[in-house]
Amino acid sequence: IAGPREVKAGLLLSPEQLGRALIALRRRFATVVVDLPSSLDLFTMAAFDLADVLCLVTEPLSSTVRRTAELLKVLEQQGIGADRVRVVLNKKGWHPQCLQPAQVADQLGSAVPFALPFDPDVVECAVGAENMIVGSPKSDFTRGVTALAQALVQRVPAS
């Protein structure tokens, strides 16, 4: 589902309408991917309720990992079990002082099955409006995203 072209148009969509649209898409397609904002609101919760798998993307910064840990607790309180959640570490190796994947897993209290490496070409592609997968198909980042997509489509269980 494409985001609205104008901010005002986004106010016209209700969580119930989003839910109905996702249900219709699930009937038609084997896999539906929804990119949600990092905020927790009625829209994200509606999408979470319908999801088979949630990918929570975090970065190797203590403050970001702390917020991800808080979100994991909230999801658990809402009845969304760890079996439905996959944590994705983005920008691995971004800076020498960033957390390592094992440190992130320790702080979260759960495995981090996917780690996408930092790649400055991602920024270059975004600035140039080029797709990273098409623009740099052999990069470590592209290989990581491809592996993540394949694992999600195959419904790989949580580790």
Secondary structure, DSSP 8 states (H G I E B T S, - for coil): ----SSHHHHTT--HHHHHHHHHHHHHH-S-------SS-SHHHHHHHHH-S-EEEEE-SSHHHHHHHHHHHHHHHHTT--GGGEEEEEEEETSSTTS--HHHHHHHHTS---EEEE--HHHHHHHHTT--HHHH-TTSHHHHHHHHHHHHHHTT----
